Amino acid sequence: MISVDNFSPDRGLSGSKVSIKGSNFTKATQVLINGTGAPFQILSDTEILAVIPAGFASGNIAVVTPAGVAVSHNNFTTIEIIPPPPLEYGAPYPGAPYAGAPGAPYAPVAPGTPGVPGAPFPGVPGTPGAPYPVPVPGNPYPATLAIFTPPSGPVGASVTITGSGFTGAKSVSFGGIIAGMFTVVSDNMITATVPVGAATGPLTVDTLSGGTVSVGTFNIAP
């Protein structure tokens, strides 16, 4: 029988990850947080890693499988970032008008005698500076691979990889075998096709800022 025993952490922001512990998770089809669907990855029969969706409210966590639905006893709490209130400015100060007496008229000044031109300053040549380093194109931030779906599939299947820093990705590998076909959908998503000869193992995304490897393994179906 499927069950949700506990999860951690018990609170977080949208986009953060939560580990769900329980039993009979192998065939899970959905993870719901207060009724809102969340991306997830099955790590084992007793653990699921889910990503907190945007716009959700505090509530329980449910795991859906063909055999039934298991709901957590405790609620996951939403953390909201509240912006500071706008600054308020006071009313203008009603100052009294200037009551000074009018000044004397301006007396023009006679032109002075032209000065003698000075000698040119013998400047010392400066030391040449170091050449400006040419920036390396690409994403300067390290890439991260959060989850992928589905967790298994045959050669030729399409797999969606979610994370960050994917812009300019150079390759995607399945168990060390490079996929011939992949598309960088956005900085947070890649779709890749399982290549011929792929072996069960972690997924790897190689980017301009380095490589990132998945926590779980992708299982090659016969």
Secondary structure as GFF3:
##gff-version 3
##sequence-region A 1 222
A	DSSP	beta_strand	3	8	.	.	.	ID=ss1
A	DSSP	beta_strand	11	12	.	.	.	ID=ss2
A	DSSP	beta_strand	17	23	.	.	.	ID=ss3
A	DSSP	beta_strand	30	33	.	.	.	ID=ss4
A	DSSP	beta_strand	36	37	.	.	.	ID=ss5
A	DSSP	beta_strand	40	44	.	.	.	ID=ss6
A	DSSP	beta_strand	47	51	.	.	.	ID=ss7
A	DSSP	beta_strand	59	65	.	.	.	ID=ss8
A	DSSP	beta_strand	68	78	.	.	.	ID=ss9
A	DSSP	beta_strand	144	149	.	.	.	ID=ss10
A	DSSP	beta_strand	152	153	.	.	.	ID=ss11
A	DSSP	beta_strand	158	164	.	.	.	ID=ss12
A	DSSP	beta_strand	171	174	.	.	.	ID=ss13
A	DSSP	beta_strand	177	178	.	.	.	ID=ss14
A	DSSP	beta_strand	182	186	.	.	.	ID=ss15
A	DSSP	beta_strand	189	193	.	.	.	ID=ss16
A	DSSP	beta_strand	203	207	.	.	.	ID=ss17
A	DSSP	beta_strand	210	213	.	.	.	ID=ss18
A	DSSP	beta_strand	219	220	.	.	.	ID=ss19
###
